[in-house]
Each structure stands twice: as C-alpha cells, then as structure tokens.
Amino acid sequence: MALKGAENMQCSIEVRTIVEAPLAKAAAKFNIKLFKALAPAFPQLRIDRYDGQQTGDFIDLRLGLWPIWVPWKLTIVRHWDEADTWGFVDQGLVMPWPLAAWRHEHRLNACPGGQTEIVDSIALSVRPQWLAPMMGWLVRKQMEGRQPAYKAYFCTPD
C-alpha cells in the first residue's frame, strides 16, 4: 500500500514486523515509553515534547551529541482506529540536515492468532539529492534495527 502524500518523495521505505500482541494491546502500548525504547543509541535523542499520536499532536525532538543538538519537529497529520487496523502518520515540520521532507506512517494490522503486524512506511526527500540513496539505506537500516526492540517491548506485560 503506497503511503499517501509520498508521490514527490525521493525514497520510500517499508519495514514490517510481527509482534506477539493483539491489535488493541499493541495500539494501547504505542506511547512515549515505546518511543524511548525505539530511540537509537546514536545519534542521541532528546524528547522535548510528545503530545501523543492523535491528529494535530506535536512531537519535538533534538538529535545529536552534546554540545550539538539539532531540532526535529513533527506533527501528526492523520490517525485512524478501525476494526482490523490502527495507526497514524507523522510529518516533518523542521528536520535535521539533509532531510528536506519526511512522512512516516505507523500502521498496525490485526493478524490471526492474536498477533499484530507493525508496518513502518516512510517517504523522505533530502538535499542535496545525490544523498538520497545513502539516506534511504540508512533509514531502512534504522527501521530494521527497531524490529528486535518492537518484539521485546510488545511481549512484556503492561
């Protein structure tokens, strides 16, 4: 499924992860605690604001290593909660170089046997454009690196 709004982006990435949690539990555990569990070791991540993942919410981050911190501000542009799927889309407002545009759909799909499929679909553009293949590769590796953290986080009790 193509990410809506990604038509003019240079890179599209999709990573799928199956977790041992029913959809309702997985959706309920998508919160700041998960956000922190998924944070990369490098660059360091500071969360200055986390409203949640409802349409109109904001997330303000800083990436870097002391003493240099770069802002990354996102807004939630879409949220849905349906019988077999739940999710939201965050879009970059202020992004670290070399990102010029960012759109990330977090989609959870109910699976048989009480499992949930987490689909991270990302579309991005960079400046200069020649960095697009490298950034696409880096973001894909970053998202693939989240898979063990997702699995561990969702198999723990509340």
C-alpha positions in Angstrom: 0.0 0.0 0.0 1.5 3.3 -1.1 2.0 6.0 1.6 -0.4 8.8 0.8 1.4 12.1 0.2 4.7 10.3 -0.8 4.3 10.9 -4.5 7.0 13.6 -4.7 9.5 12.0 -2.3 12.9 10.6 -3.4 12.9 7.5 -1.2 10.2 5.1 0.0 10.9 2.5 2.7 8.6 -0.1 4.2 9.6 -2.4 7.1 7.2 -5.0 8.5 7.4 -6.6 12.0 5.1 -9.2 13.6 4.7 -8.9 17.3 3.1 -11.2 19.9 0.3 -8.9 21.0 -3.3 -8.5 19.8 -4.1 -5.3 17.9 -5.9 -3.5 20.8 -2.9 -4.1 23.2 -0.4 -3.1 20.6 -2.2 0.1 19.8 -2.5 0.9 23.5 1.2 0.4 24.0 2.1 2.9 21.2 3.2 5.7 23.5 6.2 7.7 24.8 7.5 4.6 26.5 7.7 2.8 23.2 9.2 5.9 21.6 12.0 5.9 24.1 12.5 2.1 23.7 13.0 2.6 19.9 15.4 5.5 20.3 18.7 4.8 18.6 22.0 4.8 20.6 23.4 7.2 18.0 22.6 9.9 17.4 21.3 10.6 20.9 17.6 11.6 21.1 16.0 14.1 23.4 12.3 14.3 23.6 11.2 17.9 24.3 7.5 17.4 23.6 5.3 14.4 23.0 1.6 15.1 22.8 0.7 11.6 21.5 -0.4 10.3 18.1 -3.8 11.9 17.5 -4.3 14.2 14.5 -2.9 17.6 15.4 -0.5 16.4 18.1 3.2 17.5 18.0 6.5 15.8 18.7 9.6 17.9 19.3 12.9 16.1 19.3 16.6 17.0 19.3 19.2 14.8 17.8 22.9 14.9 18.4 25.6 14.6 20.8 26.4 17.2 23.5 27.0 20.1 22.9 25.4 20.0 19.4 21.7 19.3 19.2 19.6 19.6 16.1 15.8 20.1 16.2 13.4 17.7 14.6 9.7 18.7 14.9 6.9 16.6 13.7 3.1 16.8 13.6 0.5 14.0 13.4 -1.4 14.6 10.2 -3.7 11.5 10.3 -4.9 9.0 12.8 -7.3 6.1 12.4 -8.7 3.3 14.6 -10.7 0.7 12.8 -11.7 -2.9 13.4 -8.6 -4.6 11.9 -6.1 -1.7 11.6 -4.9 1.3 13.7 -2.3 3.9 13.0 -1.1 7.4 12.5 1.1 9.4 10.1 3.8 11.9 11.3 5.1 14.5 9.0 8.3 16.6 9.4 7.9 20.3 10.1 11.5 21.1 11.0 14.1 18.4 10.1 17.8 17.8 10.5 20.0 18.1 7.5 20.0 16.5 5.0 16.3 15.8 5.3 14.1 18.1 3.2 10.8 16.2 3.7 9.6 13.3 5.9 6.4 11.4 6.2 6.1 8.2 8.4 3.1 6.0 8.5 2.8 3.7 11.5 0.2 1.1 10.7 -0.8 -1.8 12.9 -2.7 -4.7 11.3 -4.5 -7.4 13.2 -3.2 -10.9 12.4 -4.5 -14.4 13.1 -3.5 -15.9 16.5 -3.5 -12.7 18.4 -0.5 -11.2 16.7 -0.1 -7.7 15.2 1.8 -6.7 12.1 3.6 -3.3 12.5 4.2 -1.6 9.2 6.6 1.4 9.1 6.2 3.2 5.8 8.5 6.1 5.3 8.8 8.6 2.5 11.6 11.1 2.5 13.5 13.7 0.4 16.9 15.0 1.0 19.1 17.9 -0.1 21.4 17.5 -1.9 19.5 14.9 -3.9 22.6 12.8 -4.5 22.4 11.8 -0.9 19.0 10.1 -1.4 20.3 6.5 -1.9 22.6 6.7 1.2 19.9 8.2 3.4 17.3 5.7 2.1 19.7 2.9 3.1 20.5 4.4 6.5 16.8 4.9 7.3 16.0 1.4 6.2 18.7 0.0 8.5 17.5 2.2 11.3 13.9 0.8 10.9 15.1 -2.8 10.6 17.1 -2.2 13.8 13.9 -1.4 15.6 12.5 -4.9 14.9 14.1 -6.6 18.0 13.0 -3.7 20.2 9.4 -3.9 18.9 9.3 -7.7 19.6 10.8 -7.3 23.1 8.6 -4.4 24.0 5.3 -6.0 22.9 6.0 -9.3 24.6 6.4 -7.8 28.1 3.5 -7.4 30.5 1.9 -4.0 30.8 
